[in-house]
Amino acid sequence: MEKVRYEEMRPEEFLARINSCPIGYLPLGTLEWHGYHMPLGADALQSHGVFEILAQRLGGVVMPPLYLGPDISNDKDHYGMDICSFEEGRSQQLHGSCYYVPEDLFAAIVKQTVRNMKRAGFRLVVAHGHGPSMNYVRTHRDEFDLPVYTLFDIACEEGPDGFQADHAASNETSITMALYPELVDMSRIDAYGFPLASWGIDPRTGASVARGNELIEKNVDKAYESLKAMLEALDKAPDLKLSYTDIKNLLS
């Protein structure tokens, strides 16, 4: 299999891939509670995994995940699922969550990331993962230096057949089980009782490897067709080459 991860490529490998297909895939990750049964990095793991599949099939380069993101917050100590999972006014820290940054800081980070991607030669960006991060991207799309889409925009809409369309429930659990079976332990839910801080269809009855593979295949197929059409509509840009002049020797 060809390399698709940005950080693993040598310069000539990187240029060959973006000259062929100038799409960058940006996983919008978190380090966040995803139930007793799921890894804390589930958002980035899912999007990174499906982006690798899509890049192998269509082309393009998978960026390292952004592990910082915005979310709802009621004070300096509680945010995201801390607030949603308990009775009103009874927020409690869900251990392992350490991703939160204010929206203005996230805006600066993600805009500069996209700006850097444009400089590197990308012409389209697909960003997906953490819900509030995707919401920001979708509502501020006109502010980026490149066209930026989520899988919700180019594949399945939010809903039962979407990709990462719940929180640590049947959808995300199924996807993670299919991509990283060794990282999911459903017995931990029973060990601690009710699936705390999961939103969606109960993973104990709705999650399976088969369902995860179905969701991955459906979303990859639709994203492939959408992105292929976008690529065909782009004007052909000159190929980037490793050609330098006036080189200064910095070695001793």
LINWO-V162792 format. One record per residue. N is the residue number from 1. PSI is psi in whole degrees, -180 to 180 (none if undefined). OMEGA is omega in radians with two decimals (* if undefined). D_CENTER is the distance of its C-alpha to the mean C-alpha in whole Angstrom. Layout:
n & psi & omega & d_center
N & PSI & OMEGA & D_CENTER
N & PSI & OMEGA & D_CENTER
//
This chain:
n & psi & omega & d_center
1 & 142 & 3.13 & 21
2 & 152 & 3.02 & 20
3 & 137 & 3.05 & 18
4 & -10 & -3.13 & 15
5 & 125 & -3.11 & 13
6 & -50 & -2.98 & 15
7 & -14 & -3.11 & 16
8 & -7 & -3.02 & 18
9 & 145 & 2.89 & 20
10 & 163 & -3.06 & 23
11 & -42 & -3.09 & 24
12 & -31 & 3.09 & 26
13 & -41 & 3.11 & 23
14 & -48 & -3.11 & 20
15 & -38 & 3.13 & 23
16 & -39 & -3.09 & 24
17 & -44 & -3.10 & 20
18 & -25 & 3.01 & 19
19 & -35 & 3.13 & 23
20 & -38 & -3.07 & 23
21 & 98 & -2.99 & 19
22 & 47 & 3.11 & 18
23 & 133 & 3.01 & 14
24 & 134 & 3.13 & 12
25 & 122 & -3.03 & 8
26 & 103 & 3.08 & 6
27 & 127 & 3.12 & 3
28 & 93 & -2.99 & 4
29 & 172 & 2.97 & 6
30 & 171 & 2.85 & 9
31 & 94 & -2.85 & 12
32 & 144 & 3.06 & 14
33 & 125 & 3.02 & 16
34 & 53 & -3.14 & 15
35 & 172 & 3.08 & 19
36 & -20 & -2.92 & 21
37 & -7 & -2.99 & 20
38 & 155 & 3.10 & 16
39 & 153 & -3.10 & 15
40 & -26 & 3.12 & 14
41 & 27 & -3.01 & 11
42 & -38 & -3.10 & 10
43 & -50 & -3.12 & 6
44 & -38 & -3.13 & 5
45 & -43 & -3.13 & 8
46 & -51 & -3.10 & 7
47 & -40 & 3.11 & 4
48 & -43 & -3.13 & 6
49 & -45 & -3.12 & 9
50 & -31 & 3.07 & 9
51 & -36 & 3.09 & 8
52 & -41 & 3.10 & 11
53 & -46 & -3.11 & 13
54 & -41 & -3.14 & 13
55 & -36 & 3.08 & 13
56 & -35 & -3.09 & 16
57 & -44 & -3.03 & 18
58 & -38 & -3.01 & 17
59 & -179 & -3.13 & 17
60 & -177 & -3.01 & 15
61 & 136 & 3.13 & 13
62 & 121 & 3.13 & 10
63 & 157 & 2.95 & 10
64 & 146 & -3.12 & 10
65 & 151 & 2.90 & 7
66 & 117 & -3.08 & 8
67 & 3 & 3.06 & 10
68 & 143 & 3.14 & 12
69 & 165 & 3.10 & 11
70 & 173 & 3.04 & 14
71 & 174 & 3.01 & 15
72 & 149 & -3.12 & 19
73 & 139 & 3.10 & 22
74 & -15 & 3.03 & 25
75 & -172 & -3.03 & 26
76 & -14 & -3.03 & 26
77 & -20 & -3.03 & 25
78 & 136 & 3.13 & 23
79 & 164 & 3.05 & 20
80 & -128 & -3.07 & 17
81 & -17 & 3.01 & 18
82 & -39 & -3.06 & 21
83 & -41 & -3.02 & 23
84 & -22 & -2.91 & 22
85 & -1 & -3.09 & 23
86 & 165 & 3.13 & 27
87 & 153 & -3.07 & 30
88 & 131 & 3.14 & 30
89 & 6 & -3.11 & 31
90 & 33 & -3.10 & 30
91 & 141 & 3.11 & 27
92 & 147 & -3.10 & 26
93 & 127 & 3.02 & 24
94 & 113 & -2.95 & 22
95 & 140 & 3.13 & 22
96 & -12 & -3.13 & 19
97 & 120 & 3.12 & 17
98 & 50 & -3.05 & 17
99 & -15 & -2.86 & 14
100 & 132 & 2.91 & 16
101 & 152 & 3.10 & 17
102 & 154 & -3.05 & 19
103 & -36 & -3.12 & 17
104 & -34 & 3.08 & 20
105 & -43 & 3.08 & 18
106 & -41 & 3.12 & 15
107 & -44 & 3.14 & 16
108 & -41 & -3.11 & 18
109 & -50 & -3.03 & 15
110 & -35 & 3.09 & 12
111 & -41 & 3.12 & 16
112 & -35 & 3.08 & 17
113 & -46 & 3.12 & 14
114 & -37 & 3.09 & 14
115 & -43 & 3.09 & 18
116 & -38 & 3.13 & 18
117 & -38 & 3.08 & 16
118 & -44 & 3.13 & 19
119 & -36 & -3.11 & 21
120 & -16 & 3.09 & 20
121 & -2 & 3.09 & 20
122 & 153 & 3.14 & 17
123 & -13 & 3.05 & 18
124 & 148 & 3.10 & 15
125 & 135 & 2.97 & 11
126 & 120 & -3.11 & 9
127 & 133 & -3.10 & 6
128 & 154 & 3.08 & 4
129 & -115 & -3.09 & 3
130 & 128 & -3.02 & 7
131 & -55 & 3.14 & 9
132 & -32 & 3.08 & 12
133 & -43 & 3.09 & 9
134 & -39 & 3.12 & 9
135 & -41 & 3.11 & 12
136 & -47 & -3.13 & 13
137 & -43 & -3.07 & 12
138 & -36 & -3.09 & 14
139 & -11 & 3.13 & 17
140 & 27 & -3.03 & 17
141 & -37 & -3.09 & 16
142 & -9 & -3.08 & 20
143 & -3 & -3.10 & 20
144 & 158 & -3.13 & 17
145 & -10 & 3.10 & 19
146 & 159 & 2.99 & 17
147 & 128 & -3.12 & 16
148 & 128 & -3.13 & 13
149 & 152 & 2.95 & 11
150 & 169 & 3.07 & 9
151 & -26 & 3.07 & 9
152 & -28 & -3.13 & 12
153 & -33 & -2.98 & 14
154 & -5 & 3.13 & 14
155 & -127 & -3.13 & 14
156 & 139 & 3.08 & 15
157 & 167 & 3.05 & 15
158 & 137 & -3.09 & 15
159 & -171 & -3.03 & 17
160 & -33 & -3.10 & 18
161 & 6 & 3.10 & 17
162 & 173 & 3.13 & 13
163 & 119 & -3.02 & 10
164 & 57 & -3.03 & 9
165 & 14 & 3.00 & 12
166 & -163 & 3.04 & 14
167 & 105 & 3.06 & 14
168 & 22 & 3.11 & 15
169 & -150 & -2.97 & 17
170 & -37 & -3.10 & 18
171 & -60 & -3.10 & 15
172 & -37 & 3.12 & 12
173 & -43 & 3.13 & 15
174 & -45 & -3.13 & 16
175 & -45 & -3.13 & 13
176 & -37 & 3.09 & 13
177 & -39 & -3.12 & 17
178 & -40 & -3.09 & 16
179 & -39 & -3.04 & 14
180 & 69 & -3.05 & 15
181 & -29 & -3.10 & 18
182 & -12 & -3.08 & 20
183 & -5 & -3.11 & 17
184 & 130 & 3.11 & 18
185 & 94 & -3.08 & 22
186 & -23 & -3.13 & 23
187 & -21 & -3.13 & 27
188 & -28 & 3.09 & 25
189 & -49 & -3.14 & 25
190 & -33 & -3.13 & 29
191 & -33 & -3.10 & 30
192 & -5 & 3.11 & 29
193 & -136 & -3.09 & 29
194 & 142 & 3.13 & 27
195 & 83 & -3.08 & 23
196 & 137 & 3.03 & 23
197 & 36 & 2.95 & 20
198 & 139 & -3.14 & 19
199 & 122 & -3.12 & 19
200 & -156 & 3.11 & 19
201 & 135 & -3.09 & 21
202 & 121 & -3.11 & 23
203 & -21 & -3.13 & 21
204 & -25 & -3.14 & 24
205 & -21 & -3.02 & 26
206 & -7 & -3.03 & 23
207 & 142 & 3.07 & 20
208 & 159 & 3.05 & 21
209 & -40 & -3.13 & 20
210 & -43 & 3.12 & 21
211 & -39 & 3.10 & 19
212 & -45 & 3.11 & 16
213 & -37 & 3.10 & 17
214 & -45 & 3.13 & 18
215 & -42 & 3.13 & 15
216 & -49 & -3.10 & 13
217 & -44 & -3.10 & 16
218 & -45 & -3.10 & 17
219 & -37 & 3.09 & 13
220 & -43 & 3.14 & 14
221 & -46 & -3.11 & 17
222 & -40 & 3.11 & 17
223 & -40 & 3.12 & 14
224 & -49 & -3.11 & 16
225 & -42 & 3.14 & 19
226 & -47 & -3.10 & 18
227 & -35 & 3.09 & 16
228 & -42 & 3.11 & 20
229 & -39 & 3.11 & 22
230 & -42 & 3.12 & 20
231 & -42 & -3.13 & 21
232 & -25 & -3.14 & 24
233 & -13 & 3.14 & 25
234 & 143 & 2.97 & 24
235 & 142 & 3.13 & 27
236 & 125 & 3.11 & 28
237 & 152 & 3.08 & 27
238 & 141 & 3.11 & 29
239 & 140 & 3.03 & 28
240 & 140 & -3.08 & 27
241 & 153 & 3.04 & 29
242 & 81 & -3.09 & 30
243 & 111 & -3.05 & 33
244 & 151 & 3.07 & 35
245 & 167 & 3.06 & 38
246 & 48 & -3.06 & 40
247 & 135 & 3.11 & 38
248 & 130 & 3.13 & 39
249 & 116 & -3.11 & 40
250 & 2 & -3.09 & 38
251 & 151 & 3.10 & 40
252 & none & * & 43
//
